[in-house]
């Protein structure tokens, strides 16, 4: 089976994206290892449904600017599709399709009744002013109205979007259907039917996985150091949770730069520094109690656990052999490309793959959706207890699969995810 999806590459809108080709290559690797039916593999390579919309927005200076938005639903086999909405300058259809495919495997290994989806708008959110982000979000919601719904496709925050973005989507959708419909999005503010602990869920899940890996490797958290790339939702919460279990965070990076302090960075102080009103870019750069380091040095800083929590394809053939960590915990989606993965396979680095490591977010999103449908809200203790239970169960399933089939952790996680979706497809049959 080729890494290329079916159809004529010249007219295939996804294949210009290296991230999409990476997702296809991963699927091809696992399909070969588990002898997946070729027809099923072909169906899984192409997303079920993709929509590209133009989103005209009245800008603060009176101009009209048109943005391009995407919503891709990879699989509708297991239930409604589920996945984040990303605002990033270079987002394109192929990247969104890859992220949607990964969501399918992630929901499957967590045993959630969802297929994978993802959305994006090609925009740098840091450049939006005044009410532009709200108008962009509302118009995008309107444009994709026909393919979303609480039983069809449910969005959540991702890079460049947050609780407030979800609140606007919730309101816009509810205005259209004529009643309050909180279950149309997850990751919304708690006062609008959001789930307590959702904002922290991805970072918490990352650290549950790291703790399990440490236990298996005989590493005590108090002796461990961490390096984290990205200090947004996932990165900052991961840092906070690492500190809670005794790990020293020695270096952190964001899109503007990287900092290091071998005595340990005070994460509460760093969060306060980033949140200051005068820190308009909300960056870690300039934090006085650490020294600035080159971005290229961040990922190769010696540490016990390295957490990429920013963006995809940052660990490549260029730097994979230079990593100096014992555990690689992938908070971001797709941070390691397949060539880098092959290099890591020849090292003793324990990889916690993205579709397991960052699955805490979609798991608590699932809890939120269930609570909104049932109109019955849980307390944070219950949410965290259930999250921990689900994460530990999935971690064990992946490790058991890895040991049973002699797979690396990534292949094991993909294997479980792809097999579950394939089994469901086989049981439902091919319509008509
Ligand atoms: P975010 O927008 O809150 O934060 C992103 C962070 O990455 C920011 O600190 C930004 O400055 C940094 N960054 C951006 N470009 C960078 C670069 N070139 N180099 C270094 N840092 C850079 O986004 P987030 O929600 O924390 O998402 C981060 C990653 O985690 C993404 O890959 C996302 O898909 C994944 N993820 C997020 C969730 C969630 O619940 N938010 C769940 C699962 C996976």
Boltz pocket constraint, residues with backbone or C-beta under 6 A from the ligand:
constraints:
  - pocket:
      binder: B
      contacts: [[A, 157], [A, 158], [A, 159], [A, 160], [A, 161], [A, 198], [A, 199], [A, 202], [A, 229], [A, 230], [A, 231], [A, 232], [A, 233], [A, 234], [A, 235], [A, 253], [A, 254], [A, 255], [A, 256], [A, 309], [A, 310], [A, 311], [A, 312], [A, 331], [A, 332], [A, 333], [A, 358], [A, 359], [A, 361], [A, 362]]
      max_distance: 6.0
